[in-house]
């Protein structure tokens, strides 16, 4: 299937398969639900999932993600947190990783895009199309 082909490409990627860092922040119910969704979303394509305990600050989470060599940092929080934590994340990441938001906070999408957030994964995403897009961004042939 298309997913198996995608996963094989991920596993053969050199020098190493991409790392997806789940940055949980805020309300634990929302953060853990979105982290579980994100782990499955990227895990089915063979990405390495890093899921640490929730963070008390965005800076702490980003520092941990960059230290781990994260290719993607997925913000896993309630929608109301994103307008505050996403711009901070962009500032701290400084193009060293791709930032993804778990969810689709429609009332804040334009603001988040204006802050530099381009990637959103959610239940209405076409998973295969999105994963192909991330493969292209990460240079996975």
N, C-alpha and C positions, 0 to 999 in steps of 0.2 A: 504494500500500500504506500501511499504518498508519505504517511507518517514514518513508516519504517525506513524509507529512502532518506528522509530528512534526518532521522536519528543516526543512521549509518554515516551520513556526511558529517554530522557533529562529532561522532566518536572518532572519525579519521582525521579531524581537523588538527593541524600541527601549528604550533608546538604543543598546545594543550586545548582541551575543550573549554568553551567559555564558562565563566563562573557568574552565577546569578546570585546577588546578595539581597536578601529580603530584609529591608530596613523597617522594622515594626516600631511604630510610634503612636502614642495616644491610647484611646479607649481599647483595652485588651480584646474585647469581643470582636470589634471591627478589624483591628490589626491582625489578629490570629486568623480570622475568616479569610481576609484578603491575602494573607501569607500562604494559607493552604491552597487557595485558588491559584496563586502565582507559582507555587512550587509545582503543581500539577501542569499548569500551562507550559512552563519551560522544561519541566522534567520529562514530559512525553517526547521531547525532541533530543534528549540526552544531555542537556546542559547540566553542569554541576551546580547543585543548589546549596547555598550557605544560608542557614536559618538560625541566627543567634537569638538570644533572649531580647526582649524589647529594650529600646534605648530611652534614656531620659533626656537626651538632647540630640538634635540633628547633627551637630558637629561631631559628637561622639560616634554616632552611627556611620557618618561618612568617613571619618578617620579609620574606623574598623573595616569598612568596605574597601577602601583604597589599599589598606595594609594587606587585605586578603587577596588583592589583585582582581577585584570584581570587574568583569566586562560590562555587566548591567547592574544597576542599583534600582531595585523596585521598592517604591514607597508604598507601604501597607498601613493605611490609616483611615479614619473616618473622613468623609468628604469635606467636612467643615475644617479639618486640619490642613488640607492641601494648600489653600491660599497663603498660609503662613510658612509651612515647612518646605514647600516646593522651591520658592525663590531662595531660601537659605541653602537648600541642597545644591541648587545650580551654582551659587556663589562658592560653596566649599569644594565642589567636585572639579570645577575649572576645566571642563572637557577631558578629564581623565577617565571617564566612564560614561556610559549611556544611561540616562535617567528615564525610568518608566513609572507611571502611576497606575496602581491597581485600582480600577474603578473608572467611572466616567461622571465626574461631578459637573453636570451640564451647566449649572448656573455660574461656574467659574472657569470653564474651558478656555474661553478667549483670554481671560486674564492669565491663566497658567501658560498658554501658548506665548503670550507676550513676554513672559518671564524666561522663556527658553525651553519649556517642556513640550516635547513633540510626540511622546509615545504614551498611549493609554491602552491597557488591556482590561477587558471586562467580559461579562457573560454574553454580550452581543457581538464580540469580536469574532471574525473568521480566523480561527486559530492557525490554520495552515497558511493563510495569506500573511498573517502577522509574523509567524515564525520564519517564513521565507524572507520577509523584510528584515528581520533581525539577523538572519544568516548573511544577507547581503551587506548589512552595516558592519558586521564582524569579519567579513572577508572569508566566509565559509563557502567553499566551492561546491 
